[in-house]
Amino acid sequence: MSMNKDDDSLDLELWFSASRKHTQDPSDDLLARVLADAAMLQPEAPGIVTTAPDPAPRVSLWAQFTNAIGGWSGLAGLGTATVAGLWIGLSAPNTLMTLSSAMTSGEYEPTYLSEIEDYALLVIEEGAE
């Protein structure tokens, strides 16, 4: 099929004119239903109060706190961290006590410091070459 301007089957004006000839008015029943739906959706006149507005629900302080930290999952995480912190703080391990007392008395020298010095000397020697 060739698509040139002389081809009448592709002329849109023919289609539009044909659709204009076959117009049909909506039925009275359809118009009545549309108008009834529109009347239901119309807003009420301002200033006329038909019912008292519902009061806002009161939210307890506990519910506000729970919502602020992320709900029950946030509350569970906060409780877990609190219990773990108390447990670690109240029952310090003996090795931690020994290490901290050795550091405060000056008797403790970490072994990694000597390794860092050796590495620094190695880097300096390689860079000088």
Secondary structure as UniProt FT lines:
FT   TURN            5..6
FT   HELIX           8..10
FT   HELIX           12..21
FT   HELIX           28..41
FT   TURN            46..47
FT   HELIX           61..68
FT   TURN            69..70
FT   HELIX           71..90
FT   HELIX           94..105
FT   HELIX           111..128
//
